[in-house]
């Protein structure tokens, strides 16, 4: 994978006790004379089996490789608000952190504030835009102490939809969290991939039935389980669960539906990370490779720099920039691709479409032989995005 080089130096600090904003805050080390690499979670917890956990593992991996000089510490905001996220960042900075990782779009407005308040602290963010969400999405500029890793989620969603249809599923569902661009791109890519697979297989028009719904939340709830249950009971075979913690509600619905049917026919597709360890019902996951990329960017940040002395600074090619990652980034045979489906033996639960077939298809997309439609995720209703579907009968549930 082509690496974006971030040149950073971090001042030596004397750490205080490892206490956080609330009982869930923590550190992987109790050492008091090491440089802190910090992370602030979004609305979820550090062990959400999704976005926060993947980025935290990237921080831990990096720190683990330099445990003589570095320690990792995270804060979980007290509430889901920009003020609470700013407070968590401030707490880390007061503890001595000179690099803070912030996963998720909810930090957009936070960045606008902290980049100005702490010009000597580096902020490595994931999926953030220079958009002040608290002020009618007003645009602003990232300062040179900010770099954001962004993903083409529709690439991963496309592979998930394509794989599901190639594996023989004709009843598909999509249950998203909030209809923000990242989630919408996953879902709309899923639709496009299913349509293409059905065409490639020569299926009849409207052969694929897809129910599509946004829950309006990234946390599990009875309402999400109820909606997913209604999809399964109406013929949906596999639901792409796209929204952090909501996977547990969708998975619970699949388990109950299978119990009612006396089968294991109701399945789920995970998101952001490989969620196959959650249940054998997870047939694949549309991932964004966050753990290795966070580790890679932090590793690059310290290239030829003493971990304890110096002044933080991003390289000019990434300072203040959005760095996009998609199907072009990496080598699928080496497992370094930034987006896609997991190919590990324990993760691959597709039975009619093989890993080798997926890899060949991935390469055809990377080569440009197959073109994934451009999707910006700004429209929640997929029926207004796709006006020429022939193989997928799409039902959007508002």
N, C-alpha and C positions, 0 to 999 in steps of 0.2 A: 504494500500500500504506500502510495506517495504520502510522505509525512509533511505536515505543516510545522515548521520549526518556530517554536516560541522560545525566545531567550529571556530567562528570568533569573534574577538573583534575589535571595530573601535574607533579610537581616536576622541576625541571631537574637533570640529572645529568651527570657526566663519565664517559663510557664507557671501559671497558678494551678490550683487544684482542678481536677477534671470534672467539674460539675457544669451542668447545662441549664438551659432555660426552663426545663421541666424534667421529670424523672426519666424520660426516654433519651435524654442527651447522653453522649458517651464518647469514649476514646478507645483506641486499640493499644494504648500505652499509658502508663502512669508516670513516665519520665518527665522531669521538670525543666530540662535544659536542652530542648530540641525545638527545631522550627516546626510550627503547626501548619498543617495543610487542613483547612476546614471545609465543611460542607453544611449547607442549610437545606433541610428537606422542604418539599412543597407541602400540600395539604395532607399527603400520606405519611406513613411512618417509615422508619429506616429499614424495616423488614417487610416491605409491602409486596415482595416477590415480583417487583416490577421496576418502575423508573428510579425511585430513590435508592433502592437496594443495589441496582446495577451500577449506578454512579458511585455509591459509597464503596462498593467492592473495587472499583477502579482506583479510588483514592487509597484504599487499604493495600491494594496490590503494589502501587507505587511506593507508598511509605514502607511496606514490608521489604522492598528491595534496598531501602536506604535507612534502615531502622537505627543505625548509629547516629544519624543526624536529624531524622524527621519523626514526627508523631501525627496521628490523625485524630480529628475531633469533629463531632457534628452537633448541630443544634436543631431541635424541632420547634418551630414557632408555636406559641401558645394558642393562636387562633389563625383562621384562614383569612388573613388581611395583609395588605402591603405594610402597614405599620408594624405588625408583629413579625413579618419577615425582615424588615429593616432592623428591628430590635435584636433579632437573632444574629444577623450579620454584625451588628455593633458589638454584641457580646463576644463573638469570636475575635473580632479585631481588638477589642479591649484585652482579651486573653493573650493576644500577640500574633494572631494569624496574619500572614502576609499574602496568602492565596486562599480564596474562598470559591468553592464549586457550588453552583446553583442549578439544580435540575428542574426544568419545566417552564412552560410559558408564563406561569403565574408570577414569575420574577421580573417580567417586563418593566413594570413600574418601579419595582425595587431597585433595579439597575440604574434607572435614571437618577435616583437619589444617591445611592451609595458610591457610584463612580465619581461623583463630585465631592462627596464628603470625605472619601478615603482615596485620594489620588495616588497614594503610594502602595495601595493594596491591589493585587491582581484578581480579577473575577473571570473564572472560566465557567461559562454557562452552557447549558444544553437546551436547545429548542427555544431560545429566547430571541425576540425581535426588538429593535429600537422603537417600540410602540408603547405610549403611556396609556395603558388600559384603564387607569383610574381617571383619565381625562379625555374621554371620548376617542381613545386610541390615537391621540395626537402623536405624530412622529417626532423623534428626537435623534440625536447622533450618539453612537457609542464613542466613548473616549478611548484613548490608547491603552487604558488599563483593563479593557474588556475584550474578550473573544468569545464568540458563541458558535458551538457546533450545531449545525442544523442537518436534518435528514429529509430525503425524498421518501416520505412514508408510503406514497402511492406505489413505489416500486415493490416494497414488501407486501403491501395489500394485494397487488396484482399477482404476485407469485402465490399467495395464499388462495385467492379465488381460482386461479388456473389449476393449482394442485388439487383442490377439492373436487372440481368437475372432472379432471383427468382421472381421479381415483374412483369416480362413479357416483358421486353425490349429485342429486338433482334438486333436493330441497335445501336451500341455503338460507341462512339468517345473518343479520348484522345487528348487534346490540352495542351501540357506542356510548361513551360517557357524554361529556359536553360537546356541542357541535362546533368546536374550535378547529382551525385549519389542520392541525396535525391529525386529529381524529377523523375529520372529513376526508382527508387525503387517503388514509388507510382504507376507509370504507368505500370510497369511490374507485380506488385502485382495485379493490376486491371485486367490485361489479365488473370493471373492465376486463380483469383477468378471467372471470367466469365466462363472460361473453366470448372472449377469444378462444378459450379452451373448447367451448361448445361448437364454435365454428370449425376449429381444427379437427374435431371429432365427427363433424357432419351431422350433429344432432338436429332434431326438428325445431322449428320456430317455437318459442315459449317452452322449450323442454326444461329449462331451469327456472324454478320458482324461488324468488328471494324476497323475504320480509326484512324491512330495514327500519331501525328505530334508534333514537337518541334518548337516553335516560335523563340527561340534564345533571348528572352527578358522576363523580369518580369514586364514590364509596358504595359498598354493597348495601342492598336494601331489599325489603320484601316486595316492593313494587317492581324492581328489576327482575327478581325471581319469578314473579307472577307473569310479567310480559314474556320472559323467555319460555316459561311453561306453556303459555298460549301459542307460541311459535312451534314448539315441539309437538304439541297436541294437534296442530293443524297440518302436520306433515313435514316440518323442517327437520332435517337430519343432522345438520352441523351448523352451529352458530359461531361466528367470528366475534369474540368478546373483546372490545376495544376501549379500554378506559381504566387502567390501573386496577384498583381493588374490586371493581364490579365483576371480575372474572369469578369470584367465589359465589356470587349469586347465580350467574349463568351455569356454573358447574353444578351447583346444588339443584338447579332446575333439571339439568340433564340426568343427574343421579335419580331424582324422584321420577322423572318420566320413564327411565329405563326400568325402575322398580314396578311402575304401573303396567308397563308393556311386557314385563318379563323378559327383557332383552338388554343388549348393550348397544343399541342402534343409534341412540342420541349422543352426538359427539360435540366437541368444542375446539375452536382454534384460539390459541393464546396470542398475546401481543407484547411488543417491546423487548421481551426477553424470552428465552426458551422456558415455557411453563409446563413442559411435559412431566416434570417431577410432581406436579400437583395432582395428577390423575392419569390413569391409562386412557381416559376418555378424551384427552387432549391429543389430537391427531398430528398437529404441527403448530408452529407459532410464527407469526410475522414479526421479525425482530429488527431492532436497531442496535448495532453493536456499541453499547455505551461503555461497559466496563473496560474493554481494551483501548477504546479511543480516549477515555478520560485518562487512563494510565499513560497512554502514548503521548498525549499533549502535556501532561505533567512531566513526563520523562524528558521530552524535548525542551520543556521550559527550563530545565536545569542542565542542559548540555554545556559542558565546559565551564560551569559556574559552581563556585563553592556554595554549599547549601546554607551555610551559616553567616556568610558575609556578602555584602553587595547591595545593590539597589534594584528592585523589581522593574522589569521592562519587557514588554512584548516586542517580538520582531516586527518590522514594519509591514511585512506581507500578511500578517494576521491581526495586528493591533487595530482594534476598533472594527473588526470585520465579522461577517457571518461566513462560516466555512461550511459549505454544503457537502453532504456525503450521500452517495447513491450507488447504483449498480456498477458504475464505472470505477469505484474505489475498492481495489483489492483483487484477490485471486481466489475464486471459489474452491479450487482444488486444495489450496493451502488453508482454507477456512478464514481468510483475512477479509472477506467481503464485508462491507459496512452494513448492508441491508440484505434481507432475504429470508430463507427458511433454514432452521438448523438441520445439519446432515448427519449428526452423530447417530450411531446405531440405536441407542436407547431412546432417542428423540423421534426417530422416523417411524411413524405408525400408519403411514399410507401403505395400502396393500396392493394396489393395482398400478401405481406409478412409482418407479424406482428412484433411488438417489441418483443413479447415473443418468436417468432420463431428465431429472430436474437439473442436474449440472449442465447437461447438454443444452437444455432450454435457456438456462441462465446465461450461458456463453453466447447463445444466439441473440439474446437481448443486449448483452454488453457489446456485441459486434455490430449491432444496429440492424440485424436481419429481421428481428421482431422489435417493433416500436411501442413502448408504453405511452399511452396518451398523456399529454401534459395536463396536470390537475393542480389547481392552486388551493383547493379546500375552502374557498370563501363562501360557497353556497351549501347550505345544510341539506336541502332537498335534492337527492341524487337524480330524481326524475327530470329535473330541469337542467341537469348537467348532461345526461345521456338521453338524447332525443331520437337516436337511431338504433336502439337495441332491438335485436330480432330473436336472439336465442334465450335471453333472460327476461322473464316477466317479473318486473320489479314493483313491489308494493311498498310505498313509503308511508309509515305510520307517524303522523304528526303528533 
